[in-house]
Amino acid sequence: MSNSYRFAALAGLVLSGLAGCGGSTVPAASLSANTAVALAQCGAGSQPETALQGEVPLADRQSGRNLKGYSCNLAMVGQYQGTGASVVSPSTDTCAYMSTSGTLLDPLQIAEPSPGALVVDVSNPAKPVQSANLTGPSMLIGTWESLKVSETRKLLGGVAVGALVGAAFFDVYDISNCAHPVQTNAIGGTSLELPDNVLGHEGNWSPDGMTYWATGTAAGSITAIDVSNPKSPQIVYTGLEGFPANHGVEFSADGNTLYLATCLPGGVQILDISDIQSRKAAPSIRQIGSVTWNSLSCGQHALPVSWGGKPYLIAPDEFDSEGIHIIDISDPTQPKIVKQIQLQIQLLQNAALRTADTVGDGAFGYESHYCTVDTPTNPTALACGYFQSGIRVFNVSNPLQPSEIAYFNPPAQTGKGLSLQHSLHAWIGGLLPPISDLYTSTSGVSVGTGTIDLRYVGGFVADLPALLANVGSGPVSGNLSADWCSSPPRFVGNQLWVTCMDNGFMVLQFTNGAYPVQ
């Protein structure tokens, strides 16, 4: 099979599914082959996993054990499930914002009592409650991975995405009163606004909150929006970076360097964006350096941190069971992968188990997505949201020797798809064939740099009639046998505030002295 055909086939999966990527290699010298991160030691009150690290085994999905969830040194102390959530749902101060899969994927949402993004008041962490809903164009259409908070300026923003890639709209909300946001760029007391974006899938705020960057994935589309006046955002730059597909963006503290995750190949580009940050009249973006690890995978974002004064990036990948890469950027012109964090279920030798477990639960298998640290300078703990593996927390005091210290994989919401209309997993996402792990198993059909595991495709086709007939779960839900926890967790004292697509917003408490890291 030619490279061009393989790329075209994969691109078709991307455009018809969720996001796109999958399979090849990382520099062998940087990694310990076939080694998973050290296991957590679970204390009293835990409900440990019953199989491999990160796995919800097929036996548990069939017996109903998955309905109880799995926990290790983390306990849920508060929850607002609502109608579920979409891909990225942030929290700040005493509030959380639950994005929606959007009216383009589920037009019935427009008739709901609370359409759009839901605002959750967490003043009492034991009893989170909905305090408002946001109905700007982007919030109704769906913001995918773009709904982000500027802590500096107390602004919430997101672009209209809908089904994978959208255009035109960018909603801005003043969240000085976080429980009751006020749309700043609405026209004449309505929720309508003027178009002020090109393409959108992902996005983030510059550290000073003066610029919102939107990436459109397709062809590497990237747009910088000036938000110095939140009432009237203006495009100040648009171009192409990260071809053929870009993803999440993070920044240096001064806002002059952008760390751009890429797909096809999975990797990170380090970009000089000082022209845009300083608002030069004819700005350009210059590449400083780049690193890739997998020709067919998809980097999610690249979080800048430092240990002992030495700068690194933490870069999860949402495809091919790549897990998380730690990248040394001491020389930004030559970034170097120094560690790969994988769970046991993500190792290559466990591809057959992944196949058996995840068929029927949607496009994403056991994949990492968004990560957060307890502090960007000398972080001791890294918390990451995973598809199907829940929330995982690692001791990263030594970035070259991480170990897992806690996890929480919430109860599966099997049979509840009809009540979870805002969940991208429950509506459309859970019905798609598994595509995130197509290129890992050596038992598949060789295509040169990877393998297409036909067991995934065959298993999905075999299960499709049952999925469609399972009206109790929702006709477009799949089996919902493990949740998708794709939002970034947030450290709040000795708690984690997290949102998963099916279980909604949750307050998790560390137990057994797992955190703070001693």
HELIX and SHEET records of a PDB file:
HELIX    1   1 ASN A    3  SER A   16  1                                  14    
HELIX    2   2 ALA A   28  SER A   30  5                                   3    
HELIX    3   3 LEU A   58  SER A   63  1                                   6    
HELIX    4   4 ARG A   65  LYS A   68  5                                   4    
HELIX    5   5 PRO A  107  ALA A  111  5                                   5    
HELIX    6   6 PRO A  137  ILE A  141  1                                   5    
HELIX    7   7 SER A  274  GLN A  277  1                                   4    
HELIX    8   8 GLN A  344  GLN A  346  5                                   3    
HELIX    9   9 LEU A  348  ASN A  350  5                                   3    
HELIX   10  10 ALA A  351  THR A  358  1                                   8    
HELIX   11  11 GLY A  417  SER A  419  5                                   3    
HELIX   12  12 HIS A  425  GLY A  429  3                                   5    
HELIX   13  13 LEU A  454  ALA A  469  1                                  16    
HELIX   14  14 VAL A  471  SER A  473  5                                   3    
SHEET    1   A 5 TYR A  70  CYS A  72  0                                        
SHEET    2   A 5 SER A 403  ASN A 409 -1                                        
SHEET    3   A 5 GLY A 390  ASN A 395 -1                                        
SHEET    4   A 5 ALA A 381  PHE A 387 -1                                        
SHEET    5   A 5 GLU A 367  VAL A 373 -1                                        
SHEET    1   B 4 LEU A  74  TYR A  80  0                                        
SHEET    2   B 4 GLY A 504  PHE A 510 -1                                        
SHEET    3   B 4 GLN A 495  CYS A 500 -1                                        
SHEET    4   B 4 ARG A 490  VAL A 492 -1                                        
SHEET    1   C 4 SER A  91  THR A  92  0                                        
SHEET    2   C 4 CYS A  95  MET A  98 -1                                        
SHEET    3   C 4 ALA A 117  ASP A 121 -1                                        
SHEET    4   C 4 VAL A 129  LEU A 134 -1                                        
SHEET    1   D 4 LYS A 148  SER A 150  0                                        
SHEET    2   D 4 LEU A 155  VAL A 159 -1                                        
SHEET    3   D 4 PHE A 170  ASP A 174 -1                                        
SHEET    4   D 4 VAL A 182  GLN A 183 -1                                        
SHEET    1   E 2 GLY A 166  ALA A 168  0                                        
SHEET    2   E 2 ASN A 197  GLY A 200 -1                                        
SHEET    1   F 4 GLU A 202  TRP A 205  0                                        
SHEET    2   F 4 THR A 211  THR A 215 -1                                        
SHEET    3   F 4 SER A 221  ASP A 226 -1                                        
SHEET    4   F 4 GLN A 234  LEU A 240 -1                                        
SHEET    1   G 4 ALA A 245  PHE A 251  0                                        
SHEET    2   G 4 THR A 257  CYS A 263 -1                                        
SHEET    3   G 4 GLY A 266  ASP A 272 -1                                        
SHEET    4   G 4 ARG A 286  ASN A 294 -1                                        
SHEET    1   H 4 LEU A 303  TRP A 307  0                                        
SHEET    2   H 4 LYS A 310  ASP A 317 -1                                        
SHEET    3   H 4 GLY A 323  ASP A 328 -1                                        
SHEET    4   H 4 LYS A 336  ILE A 341 -1                                        
SHEET    1   I 2 VAL A 445  SER A 446  0                                        
SHEET    2   I 2 THR A 451  ILE A 452 -1                                        
END                                                                             
